[in-house]
Amino acid sequence: MPFDPSKPAPGDDLDAVLIRNQLNALKALIDAQAAQISSLQGQITAAVASSSNNSNGVGSLLATTRRSNSRCSPSRTSWMS
């Protein structure tokens, strides 16, 4: 029996079978969501673990600088020589 939020209706007598079925349906929904969340966590973990592999094919990116710059004073560019 799927969960029915309209049961028990206000003013209805409480029926143990109805309440038990409602609680069991809610537990089934919670368990289904827990399984889905666990599956998604596994997918995220696998994606994060392999994310560094995506950049392994990229060559080294070395920064290049100009050795002569007429706007800089010699003292500021001496580290470039």
Secondary structure, DSSP 8 states (H G I E B T S, - for coil): ----TT-S-TT----HHHHHHHHHHHHHHHHHHHHHHHHHHHHHHHHHHHHHHHTTTS--------S--TTS-HHHHGGG-
